[in-house]
Amino acid sequence: MLDAAARSSGALARRLADKGFDMNVINQVIDRLTRLGLVNDQAYAQDLLRSCLHRTLGVRGVLSEMTRKGLDSGLAAQVVAQASREGLFVDSAYELGRKVARKTAGLDLKVRKRRFWSAGSRKGHSPDLLNQVAADLFASDDPLD
């Protein structure tokens, strides 16, 4: 399983349990793989964060993806909090805004804003951040709906 792609210890444990292995065996295997450096949840979380930011996900989107991939919720929250302090989600939201602005060029301003809001909400960005990006990239006298 690790030959195909890196996995979190949680995803690996879930997969082995689905195949019918005993929990004691699963824990021993994961402990051994962790000691050998073949499973590293911290490194996996950082790689997953980069992938999620490349896809312009927000805080909620990244947390959801990390837990879906079997990472411990505490580790996921820690990685997301650090990324948030570094402003990576702000950069992600602005990148999403620029993409939507390019794709919707020439359309009515309300349509452009609505499409941006829809995309930003689906990707898990906060409403405050979406307001900030919309105000900067979709200049208008109209307030956002």
N, C-alpha and C positions, 0 to 999 in steps of 0.2 A: 504493500500500500504506500509506503514511503518513497518507493522508486518513482511513482507517477507524479506525486506532488507532496510538498510539505503539509503536515497536518498538525493540529493542536492535540494535546494529550486527551482532551475531552472528546474530540471527534474520533480519535483512535480507539479510545475506550468504548465509545458507543458502537463503533463498527465491529469491534471484537465481541462485544456482548451480543450484538445481533447475529453473529456467527455461532453463538452458543458457548463461548468460552466462559469459564468460571471467573468470578470477580477477583479472587486471589491471584489467579494466573495473569489476569489483565493488569492488575496493579504491579505485579512483579515485572512484567514485560515493559510497562511504561516507565517504571523506576529505572530499569536497566537501560532502556533507550535514552532516557534523560541523562543518566550518568555518562553515556557514550557520546552525548551531544547530538544524537540523531533526532531528538524531539526537544525543542526549545520554545516554549510558549511565548516568552518575551520577544524573541526574534520573529516568531510567526506573527505576533500582534503588530509589530512595527511594519513588517512586509504587507500585512493586510491593510493597515492604515494607509500606507502609500498607494495601494491599489484602489482603495475606496476614495481617496482624495483625487486620484487621477480620474475617477468616474464622477467627480464633483458632488460627492455625498456630504451631508451635514452631520452634526453630532448624533441625532437620533438614528440616521441611516447607518452610520459607522457602528454605533453600539449594537444595533439590530444585527448587522452582518457579523460582527465579532461573536455574539452569543449564538447565532445560527451556525457558525463554524466551530462551535465547541469550546470557545475560550471562557475561562472563569470570568464572571461578571465583575469581580473586583479588579482584575488585571485589565479588562476592557475599559472600565471607568478610569483607571489610572492613566492608561495610554491616551484616551480621549481627552482627559483633563490637561495633560501635558501639551497635546496638539492644540488645544483651545488656547492655552496660555501663549503659545508660539504664534497664534493668529492664523493657523493653517486652515481653519474653517471659514474665516473671512475671505482668504484668498480663493478658496473653493467656491464660495458663493459668488464672488465677483467673476470668476471664470465661467460659471454657469450663466450668470447675467450677460456676459459678453457673447456666449454662444447663442442664447435666446435672442439677443438683440440682432445678431447677424442673420439668424434664420427668419426673423419676423420683420426685417427691414421693409418699409413700405406699407405695412399694415397700420390700421388705426391704433393709436397709442393705448387705448383701453384694452384692446385685444392683445397687444404686446405685453402689457403688464399682467393681464390675466394668465397668459401662457407662462410667463416667468414665475408668477406665484404658484401656479400648478406644478411646474417642474421643481421648484424649490421646496414645496411642501412634500412632494413625493420622495424627494431625496433626503428629507429630514433636516432641513435648515430651519432655524428659529424665525418666528415672525418678525422680531426686531431686526434681525440681520437682513431679512428679505426687504423690509422697509428701507433700510439704509442703502442697500444695493439698488433698489428700484429708484430711489430718489436721486442717486448719483448717475445711473445709466439711462434711465427713462425720464428725462427732465420734462416737467410739465407743471402747469398751475393746478391741475386736478390732483386731489389727494387720492391715495390708493384706496380701493374699495375693500 
